[in-house]
């Protein structure tokens, strides 16, 4: 696989075999961020669970204390007073059946998070095959199915992110931008890892945190010692 010159320069700064302290790894991720845009700092967590089993699912949401550095566009499915509440709370798009038609007919995805009131889930359910694969389907566990749409929107805009296992038992999450101070990144990292550790299923046996890797959008992966994350 061909890698660009900037990536190769960054890769020289990283010892692929070494397990770093969290703070050291995050600072390295910032140093190896060489792109002309403000790269996202991402965490990839491999867990010792089997996502094929319902009792070993790991999924939830957490508000990062310093946000992700990204402006999040929120789409809300609601009617009546709840639709007004959503508009006042700063939702980017609010609607009902007409939004389902727009999404289905125009393949419209100009939003990052979808929120719905419980009474709208029958309507939103028709979009399962479209929103599901993109990770956009509203879910009570993530707090995106709620009667308190104002709080849901406020949390999302403040930096709430959803974490969930993929088919290979890995969680992928953004924790900020390369331009953040290292303290802010460390705070966000600790908050995410605390939530993931707390969400450990009772059915999980053996080592729970198999590996933790931090990286910038275009940079190399930096391994973190999983033992040091829990301390």
C-alpha positions, 0 to 999 in steps of 0.5 A: 500500500502506497503511503504519502510523504507526510504519513511516512514522516509521521510514521517514523515518530511512532514505535509500532511495538511500544505500548504508550501511556495515554497522555504520551500517545495523545500528544504523539497523535497531535504531533503526527497530524500533518494534514493541511486541515484540522484532523480529528483525533480518533480512538479505536478500542478492541474489546474481549467480547463477542458482538454476535451475542445479545448479552455481550453488546456494548453500546451507549453515549457519553458527553465529552467535556470539551466536545468533538470540535465538530459542528453537529447537524441534528435532524429531529422527528417530532410533531406539534409542541415537541416539533416547536421545542426541537426548533427552539432548542436549535435542531437543524431540521425538524419534521415528520412523514415529509422527512421520511419521503425526502430521505427515501426519495432524494437519498438525503443525508445532510445531518449527523445525528437523528433524534425522534420522540417515541411516538414517531418511531413507527414512522422512523422505522420505515427508514431502518434499512437506510439509516441503520447501516449509516449508524443514524437510527435513533436508539433509546440507549443512545438517548436519541429516542426521547420525549425530552428533545431539548435535552437530547439536542443540547447534549448532542450539540455539547459534544455527545457521542455514541459508542457501539461495537462493530462486527469485528468487536471494535469501537471507533470514536472521535475525541476531538481535534488535533488543535485541541490542547493536550489536556482537553484531549486527555479529559475527553479520552478519560471520559470515553474510556470510563464510559466504555469500561463501565458498560462492560457486559456481565457476560464478558469473560477474560481481558475486556480491553484487548487493545486501544489505539489512538490516531489522527485522521491521516496519521499512523496508529499509536498503541496505548497500554490498556492496563494504564487506561483503567487505572 
